[in-house]
Amino acid sequence: MKKIYFLLFALMITSLSFGQVIVAEDFSYPDGSLVPNGGWTTGSGTAGDLLVSSGQAVVQHGTPSEDARKSFTSVSGDIYFALDFSVDDLGAAYVGTDNEYFAHVNFNARLTVGPGTSGGDYTVGIKSSSAGQPTWWATDLTYGQTYRAVVRYDQDLGLAQLWIDPANAGSTSVSGTEDGANSIDSFDLRQSDSSENETVRVDDLMIGQTFDDVLVYATPTEPSLTINTPAEGAVFTPGTTSVNLSINVQNFNVGATTGGFDGHIHWTINGTAQSMKYDTNDETIPVTDGQSYTVFMQLVDNVHAPIVPAVEATVNFSVAAATPVADLAALRADYIANGSGAYYQLANTPTVTYTRTSRNQKYIQDASAGILIDDTAGNITPTFAIGDGMSGLMGQASEFNGVLQFIPVSDATVTTGATITPQVVTISDLLADWEPYESELIQINNTSFTDAGGTFATSTNYDITDPTSRGGGSGPMTFRPFNEADYIGQTIPTGMIPLVALVAEFGGAPQVSARSLTDFTLSTTSYELADFNVYPNPTSTGSINIVSKTNDAIEVAVYDILGKQVLENTVKNNRLDVSTLNAGVYIMKISQNGNSITKKLVVR
């Protein structure tokens, strides 16, 4: 026969109301990340940053952000949530204007910390939605003291109501402003940045359909079954071969049918029955790229009948498949045609044209196009240098400020790169249509800086023009230095120079950035002012002479046209040995007493 469970509550209350407890959470997990314990998932931000400590959730504004989310099946009518909270002592009364909410349901009913209204440490407020300002609780609150907040959200009106330490629903409350109907299916603890960087400790969360459901924390006694991982709707990256299934069972002793246990678990994957489960251990599910999966689980008694009322859990997830693309041009074309969301497997081996420590960014280029790799997760682990090839690239594409970026989801391999010759374009070409050149290495001949003779500074835009262009010149166009470049603090070139740069976009307009001093080939006028003499150049003798007006040490670095350093030495007796260099065109960086210039070197 079926085993029937009843939940009995005996509450001393002045009025009787009937509802349903949806969530009861006491955060009794080991210290560390709240996610994925108890079915909590990361709604946004950085997974693992919102922590549990000593049986409380700790919302630390000012640290890396995370919305820890508890999802549930939506219901009609009102939704109530209640929680115990305290705010750590900031050392002074809260005065920030960047007020941060720390709890919400689907970004509605936002419970917010703010300045006190009558000289106290702080107070809290409620907002029905993102619109407007919070309605503040009239009585100030004290650091370190625990309060119980009860919040009601009317899903039909979009209206939030707040009580602090109420005795019943008739106690004093404050309300936000109606903002229209919404359907609620999740609760979030929100950790983000604020001017005060306050820490809020949360415990004994209850979510239900009536005030009395949530007023007092009560440990549930009815059986429950939760699938902790994978998260509902999770999409795993291509190449994933197995997914871990983690569950949590409460108030139901899972075990063998003959061992005196309450029962066990029946479960299916995509409708196919799996071996009956007599424990709550994790399961490993084999998966394949491009497939979707539905896991269904239910508690059954010792004669294999579902318990009454039924206790079930379902999760849906999938594994993405990578779209093979022949080259970067094909990748860019697919993104333009189909938008974001796809994964790409790049078949060829592009060449690295620049690397940055910021966000682990790398510019790569093949014979067809270029793209910027934005690898904040650090999925690409080898060290790449300019001129290296990069093979095995897989990831997604997205746009930032109009620039298409490649977001890798797996590692890549260092291989031999191809020779990338900067494509010669004009400022007029880029102003007319810069998209074909985005993230590519280009060369603009006859470049003139409006601020010539000044000094390059970080985070500063400079205008460049081409005075020789037909019709009285072309431009201006923006030159934007890389903040880490070695030309920061150096003199802006005078005259007209060939400029090698990477093409980007900002604010719907093109801009270019040189990688280093080697990307500036100084004009004759600029060079003569440097008091150096370099000869023979071109050279076929295996050496060159570098002479200055002082006897101080001269440091020389030689780069190929990709910007890769191929020689570094200190000049002795005014002679630099270049016999190890192959025939070709190079750029020399000549430094003396803290000053540097660049000069083209031709080896025959």
C-alpha positions in Angstrom: 0.0 0.0 0.0 1.1 3.6 -0.5 2.8 5.3 2.3 1.1 8.7 3.2 2.8 11.6 4.9 1.0 14.3 6.8 2.5 17.7 7.9 1.0 18.9 11.2 1.5 22.5 12.4 0.3 23.8 15.7 0.7 27.5 15.7 -0.6 29.9 18.4 -1.9 32.7 16.2 -4.9 35.1 16.5 -6.2 34.3 13.1 -6.1 31.1 11.0 -5.0 31.2 7.3 -4.2 28.4 4.9 -1.2 28.6 2.6 1.8 26.6 1.5 5.4 26.7 2.5 7.4 26.8 -0.7 11.0 27.1 0.7 12.4 26.7 4.2 16.2 27.4 4.3 18.4 27.5 7.4 21.7 27.6 5.5 23.2 24.7 7.5 25.9 24.0 5.0 29.7 23.8 5.4 31.5 27.1 5.3 32.2 28.2 1.7 30.1 28.9 -1.4 26.3 28.9 -1.0 26.0 27.6 -4.6 25.2 24.7 -5.3 24.1 23.6 -1.9 20.4 23.0 -1.4 19.5 23.7 -5.0 20.9 27.3 -5.0 22.3 28.4 -8.4 24.1 31.4 -9.7 21.6 33.8 -11.3 24.3 36.3 -12.3 27.7 37.4 -11.4 30.7 35.2 -10.4 29.8 31.8 -9.1 31.1 30.9 -5.7 31.4 34.5 -4.3 28.4 34.6 -2.1 29.4 32.6 1.0 27.9 30.6 3.9 29.6 31.0 7.3 28.6 29.5 10.6 25.2 28.5 9.2 24.3 32.0 7.8 24.4 33.4 4.2 26.9 36.3 4.1 26.1 39.0 1.6 29.3 41.1 1.3 28.6 44.1 -0.9 31.8 45.5 -2.4 33.3 42.0 -3.2 32.8 40.3 -6.6 29.1 40.2 -7.3 26.8 37.2 -7.4 23.0 36.6 -7.3 22.5 33.3 -5.5 19.1 32.0 -6.7 16.5 29.6 -5.3 14.0 28.7 -8.0 10.6 27.2 -7.4 7.3 26.6 -9.2 5.3 29.8 -9.6 1.9 30.1 -7.8 -1.0 32.5 -8.2 -1.8 35.3 -5.7 0.6 36.7 -3.2 4.2 35.5 -2.5 5.7 36.1 1.0 9.3 35.7 2.0 10.8 36.3 5.5 14.3 36.2 6.7 16.4 37.0 9.8 19.1 39.6 9.0 21.8 41.7 10.7 24.3 44.2 9.3 27.9 44.2 10.5 29.3 47.3 12.2 30.7 49.7 9.7 32.4 51.8 12.4 30.1 54.7 11.7 26.5 55.3 10.7 25.6 54.2 7.2 25.8 57.3 5.0 26.1 55.9 1.5 23.9 57.0 -1.4 24.7 53.9 -3.5 22.0 51.9 -1.6 22.1 48.2 -2.4 19.3 45.7 -2.2 20.3 42.3 -0.8 17.2 40.2 -1.4 14.5 40.1 -4.1 12.1 37.9 -6.0 12.7 38.0 -9.8 14.2 41.5 -9.2 11.0 42.7 -7.6 10.3 43.3 -3.9 13.8 44.6 -3.4 14.9 44.6 0.3 17.5 47.4 0.6 19.9 48.8 3.2 20.1 52.6 3.5 21.0 55.5 5.8 19.1 55.9 9.0 16.3 58.5 9.2 16.8 59.6 12.8 20.5 59.3 13.7 20.6 55.5 14.0 23.1 53.1 12.3 21.0 52.3 9.3 17.5 51.4 8.1 16.0 49.2 5.4 13.6 49.9 2.6 11.4 48.2 0.1 11.0 48.8 -3.7 8.3 47.0 -5.7 10.6 47.0 -8.8 13.6 48.7 -10.3 11.7 52.0 -10.7 11.8 54.9 -8.2 13.2 55.0 -4.7 12.8 52.7 -1.8 10.1 53.3 0.8 12.2 53.4 4.1 11.3 51.8 7.4 10.7 54.7 9.7 12.6 53.3 12.7 16.4 53.1 12.5 18.1 49.8 13.1 21.3 48.9 15.0 24.4 47.2 13.7 24.9 43.6 14.9 21.3 43.1 16.0 19.1 40.5 14.3 15.8 41.5 12.9 13.1 39.5 11.0 11.9 41.0 7.8 8.6 39.9 6.2 7.9 40.9 2.6 4.7 40.4 0.7 4.6 40.7 -3.1 1.2 41.0 -4.8 1.8 39.4 -8.2 -1.4 40.9 -9.7 -0.6 44.5 -8.8 3.2 44.3 -8.7 3.2 45.8 -5.2 5.7 45.0 -2.3 5.0 45.4 1.4 7.5 45.2 4.3 7.3 44.4 8.0 10.1 44.4 10.5 9.7 42.1 13.6 5.9 42.0 13.2 3.6 40.2 15.6 1.1 39.5 12.9 -0.1 40.8 9.5 -1.8 43.8 11.3 1.5 45.2 12.6 3.0 48.3 11.1 4.3 48.0 7.6 5.5 50.1 4.6 4.8 49.6 1.0 6.4 50.4 -2.4 4.5 51.5 -5.5 2.4 49.4 -7.8 4.3 48.4 -11.0 2.1 46.0 -12.8 1.5 42.2 -12.8 4.5 39.8 -12.6 4.9 36.1 -12.1 7.4 35.0 -9.5 9.4 31.8 -9.6 12.7 32.6 -7.8 14.2 34.3 -4.8 17.7 35.8 -4.9 20.3 36.9 -2.4 22.1 39.7 -4.1 25.8 40.6 -3.5 27.1 43.6 -5.5 29.3 46.7 -5.1 28.2 49.7 -3.1 29.9 52.8 -1.6 29.5 51.4 2.0 30.6 47.8 1.2 28.3 46.6 4.0 28.0 43.0 5.1 24.5 41.5 5.6 24.1 38.2 7.4 20.9 36.2 6.5 19.3 33.2 8.1 16.1 31.2 8.4 14.6 32.1 5.1 10.9 31.1 4.5 8.9 31.5 1.3 5.2 30.8 1.2 1.8 32.0 0.2 0.6 33.6 3.4 1.9 35.8 6.1 1.7 33.0 8.7 3.6 30.6 6.4 6.7 32.7 6.8 6.5 34.6 10.1 8.2 32.0 12.2 10.9 29.7 10.8 9.8 26.1 11.0 11.9 23.1 9.9 9.8 21.1 7.4 8.9 17.6 8.4 7.5 16.4 5.1 9.7 14.6 2.6 11.5 16.7 -0.1 13.6 15.9 -3.1 15.8 18.5 -4.7 18.1 18.2 -7.7 21.1 20.5 -6.8 23.0 20.0 -10.0 22.8 20.5 -12.9 20.9 23.7 -12.8 17.6 24.0 -14.6 18.2 25.0 -18.2 22.0 24.6 -17.9 23.9 24.5 -21.3 27.2 22.7 -21.1 30.1 23.5 -23.4 30.9 21.3 -26.4 33.2 18.5 -25.6 31.5 17.8 -22.2 31.3 14.0 -21.9 29.7 13.7 -18.5 27.5 15.7 -16.2 27.3 15.3 -12.4 23.8 14.8 -10.9 23.6 15.8 -7.3 20.5 15.5 -5.2 19.3 16.4 -1.7 16.6 14.4 0.1 15.1 15.5 3.4 12.8 13.7 5.9 12.8 10.5 3.9 15.3 7.7 4.7 16.5 6.3 1.4 17.7 2.7 1.3 17.1 -0.9 0.3 13.5 -2.2 0.4 14.4 -4.8 3.1 16.4 -2.6 5.4 13.6 -0.7 7.3 14.1 2.4 5.2 11.2 4.7 4.1 11.8 3.9 0.4 14.0 4.7 -2.5 14.2 6.7 -5.8 12.8 5.9 -9.2 14.3 8.0 -12.0 14.5 8.4 -15.7 16.7 10.1 -18.3 14.7 11.2 -21.3 12.0 8.9 -20.3 14.2 5.8 -20.1 14.1 4.1 -16.7 17.4 4.0 -14.8 18.5 1.5 -12.1 16.5 2.1 -9.0 18.4 4.4 -6.6 18.9 3.2 -3.0 21.2 6.1 -1.9 21.6 9.8 -2.3 25.0 9.7 -3.8 25.9 11.7 -6.9 25.4 10.1 -10.3 27.5 10.6 -13.5 25.4 11.0 -16.6 27.2 10.4 -20.0 26.3 13.1 -22.5 26.9 14.0 -26.1 27.4 17.3 -27.9 24.2 18.7 -29.4 21.8 16.6 -27.2 19.2 17.7 -24.6 18.4 15.8 -21.4 15.5 15.6 -19.0 16.1 13.9 -15.6 12.9 13.0 -13.7 13.1 11.6 -10.1 10.5 10.6 -7.6 10.4 9.1 -4.1 8.7 5.7 -3.8 7.9 3.4 -0.9 9.2 -0.1 -0.4 6.7 -1.6 -2.8 7.7 0.8 -5.6 4.6 3.0 -5.3 5.0 6.8 -5.4 4.5 8.3 -1.9 1.4 10.5 -1.3 1.5 13.4 -1.8 3.9 12.9 -4.6 7.5 14.1 -4.1 9.2 14.6 -7.5 11.9 16.7 -9.1 12.8 17.4 -12.8 15.7 19.1 -14.4 16.3 19.9 -18.0 19.8 20.6 -19.5 21.7 20.3 -22.7 25.2 20.1 -24.2 25.9 22.5 -27.0 27.5 21.5 -30.3 30.3 23.6 -31.8 29.8 25.0 -35.3 33.0 24.2 -37.4 34.3 27.3 -39.2 37.2 27.3 -41.6 38.7 30.6 -40.7 38.0 33.9 -38.8 36.1 35.4 -41.8 33.6 32.4 -41.6 33.2 32.9 -37.9 32.5 36.6 -38.3 30.0 35.9 -41.1 28.1 33.3 -39.0 27.9 35.7 -36.1 26.6 38.5 -38.3 24.0 36.1 -39.9 22.8 34.3 -36.8 23.7 36.4 -33.7 25.2 35.3 -30.4 24.8 32.0 -28.6 26.7 29.6 -30.9 29.9 27.9 -30.1 32.6 27.8 -32.8 35.4 25.4 -33.5 38.1 27.1 -35.6 39.7 24.8 -38.1 42.8 26.8 -39.0 45.7 28.3 -37.0 45.6 32.1 -36.7 48.7 34.0 -35.7 49.0 36.1 -32.6 49.6 39.8 -33.4 49.4 41.2 -29.8 48.9 40.1 -26.2 47.7 42.0 -23.2 47.6 41.1 -19.5 44.3 43.0 -19.2 41.5 40.4 -19.3 44.1 37.9 -20.9 43.3 39.6 -24.2 45.0 38.5 -27.4 44.6 39.7 -31.0 44.8 37.0 -33.6 44.7 37.1 -37.4 44.7 34.8 -40.3 44.6 35.4 -44.1 40.9 36.2 -44.0 40.3 38.4 -40.9 41.2 39.2 -37.3 39.5 39.0 -34.0 40.1 40.0 -30.3 40.2 37.1 -27.8 38.7 38.2 -24.4 39.6 35.5 -21.9 38.7 36.8 -18.5 38.2 33.2 -17.2 41.8 32.3 -18.2 40.8 29.3 -20.2 43.8 29.6 -22.5 46.8 28.6 -20.3 50.0 28.6 -22.4 52.0 31.8 -22.8 51.6 33.2 -26.3 54.0 35.7 -27.9 53.5 37.8 -31.0 54.1 35.6 -34.1 53.0 32.4 -32.4 50.2 30.3 -34.0 47.2 29.3 -31.9 45.4 26.1 -32.7 42.4 24.3 -31.2 40.4 27.4 -30.6 36.8 26.8 -29.4 34.4 29.3 -27.9 31.7 31.8 -28.4 31.5 35.3 -30.0 30.0 38.4 -28.5 30.2 42.2 -29.1 31.5 44.8 -26.7 31.3 48.5 -27.8 30.8 47.3 -31.3 33.9 45.1 -31.4 33.4 41.4 -32.0 35.2 39.3 -29.4 36.0 35.6 -29.1 35.3 34.1 -25.7 37.3 30.8 -25.4 35.7 28.0 -23.4 38.7 25.6 -23.6 42.5 25.7 -23.9 44.5 26.3 -27.0 47.9 25.1 -28.2 51.0 27.1 -29.2 52.2 26.3 -32.7 54.2 28.0 -35.5 52.5 31.1 -36.8 52.3 32.5 -40.2 53.8 35.8 -41.4 51.3 38.6 -41.0 52.1 41.6 -43.2 50.1 44.7 -42.1 47.6 45.7 -44.8 48.2 49.2 -46.1 45.0 51.3 -45.8 44.2 55.0 -45.6 42.3 56.9 -43.0 39.6 57.5 -45.6 39.3 53.7 -46.0 38.7 53.2 -42.3 36.3 56.2 -41.8 34.3 54.9 -44.8 34.1 51.3 -43.5 36.3 49.9 -40.7 34.5 46.6 -40.2 36.5 44.6 -42.8 39.7 45.6 -40.9 38.4 45.2 -37.3 41.1 43.7 -35.0 43.5 43.4 -38.0 47.0 44.7 -38.2 47.1 47.6 -40.7 49.5 50.3 -41.8 48.6 53.9 -42.5 51.2 55.7 -44.5 51.7 59.5 -44.2 50.1 59.6 -40.7 50.3 62.9 -38.9 49.5 63.5 -35.2 47.6 66.7 -34.4 49.4 66.7 -31.0 52.9 66.1 -32.5 55.7 67.1 -30.0 53.5 66.4 -27.0 53.7 63.3 -24.8 51.7 60.1 -25.1 49.5 59.5 -21.9 47.3 56.7 -20.8 43.5 56.7 -21.4 43.8 59.6 -23.8 42.6 60.0 -27.4 44.7 61.6 -30.1 43.6 62.8 -33.6 45.5 61.6 -36.6 45.2 62.8 -40.2 46.6 62.2 -43.6 47.6 65.6 -45.1 48.5 64.1 -48.4 45.1 62.7 -49.2 43.1 64.1 -52.1 40.8 67.0 -51.4 43.0 68.6 -48.7 43.6 65.6 -46.5 41.5 62.9 -44.6 40.6 62.6 -41.0 40.7 63.2 -38.2 40.5 59.7 -36.8 41.2 58.6 -33.2 44.4 57.0 -32.1 44.0 55.4 -28.7 47.2 54.2 -26.9 47.3 50.9 -25.2 47.9 51.9 -21.5 50.7 49.3 -21.1 52.6 50.3 -24.3 56.2 51.3 -24.1 55.5 54.6 -25.9 53.5 56.0 -23.0 55.5 59.0 -21.7 57.4 59.2 -25.0 57.2 62.2 -27.5 54.5 62.1 -30.0 56.1 61.8 -33.5 56.3 64.9 -35.7 55.9 65.0 -39.4 54.3 62.2 -41.5 55.1 58.6 -40.5 54.0 55.1 -41.5 51.9 53.9 -38.6 51.3 50.2 -37.9 48.2 49.6 -35.6 45.3 47.4 -34.7 41.8 48.5 -35.7 39.0 48.8 -33.1 35.8 50.7 -32.7 34.3 52.9 -30.0 31.1 54.9 -30.0 30.3 53.9 -33.6 33.6 55.2 -35.0 36.9 53.6 -35.8 40.0 54.0 -33.7 43.5 52.5 -34.0 46.1 51.5 -31.4 49.8 50.9 -31.9 51.3 48.0 -29.9 54.7 49.4 -29.2 57.4 51.9 -30.3 58.2 49.5 -33.1 54.9 50.4 -34.8 56.1 54.0 -35.3 58.6 54.4 -38.1 59.8 57.9 -37.5 60.1 60.5 -40.3 63.6 61.7 -41.4 63.1 65.0 -39.5 62.3 63.3 -36.2 65.2 61.0 -36.6 67.8 63.7 -37.3 66.8 65.4 -34.1 67.8 62.3 -32.0 71.6 62.9 -32.5 72.2 59.3 -33.6 74.0 58.1 -36.7 73.2 54.5 -38.0 75.2 53.0 -40.9 75.4 51.2 -43.2 71.6 50.8 -43.6 70.7 48.7 -45.6 73.5 46.4 -44.5 74.9 43.2 -46.0 78.0 43.1 -43.8 76.5 41.4 -40.7 76.9 44.5 -38.6 75.9 48.2 -38.3 77.4 51.2 -36.6 75.4 53.3 -34.1 77.1 56.5 -33.1 75.8 59.2 -30.7 77.3 62.5 -29.4 77.9 60.9 -26.0 79.8 57.9 -24.8 77.0 56.6 -22.6 75.7 53.1 -23.1 73.4 52.5 -26.0 70.8 49.7 -25.7 69.3 48.3 -28.9 66.3 45.9 -29.4 65.4 44.7 -32.9 61.9 43.5 -33.9 60.5 41.9 -36.9 57.6 43.5 -38.7 55.1 41.6 -36.5 56.6 43.2 -33.4 58.4 40.1 -32.2 61.8 40.8 -30.6 64.6 39.0 -32.4 67.7 40.6 -31.0 68.6 42.6 -27.9 72.1 43.9 -27.1 74.3 46.7 -25.7 76.3 48.4 -28.4 80.0 48.0 -27.9 82.6 50.1 -29.7 79.6 51.6 -31.7 79.1 48.3 -33.5 76.0 46.0 -33.4 76.3 42.5 -34.6 73.2 41.6 -36.8 74.7 38.5 -38.5 72.1 36.3 -36.9 69.3 38.1 -38.7 67.8 36.8 -41.9 67.4 39.1 -44.8 64.4 41.4 -44.4 63.0 44.5 -42.9 63.3 45.1 -39.1 62.5 47.9 -36.6 65.2 49.0 -34.1 64.5 50.6 -30.8 67.6 52.6 -29.8 67.7 53.8 -26.1 70.2 56.0 -24.3 69.9 57.8 -21.0 66.2 57.0 -20.8 65.3 58.3 -24.2 64.3 56.1 -27.1 63.7 56.3 -30.8 62.9 53.7 -33.5 64.5 53.2 -36.9 63.9 50.9 -39.8 66.7 48.4 -40.4 67.1 46.6 -43.7 69.3 43.4 -43.8 70.3 42.1 -47.2 
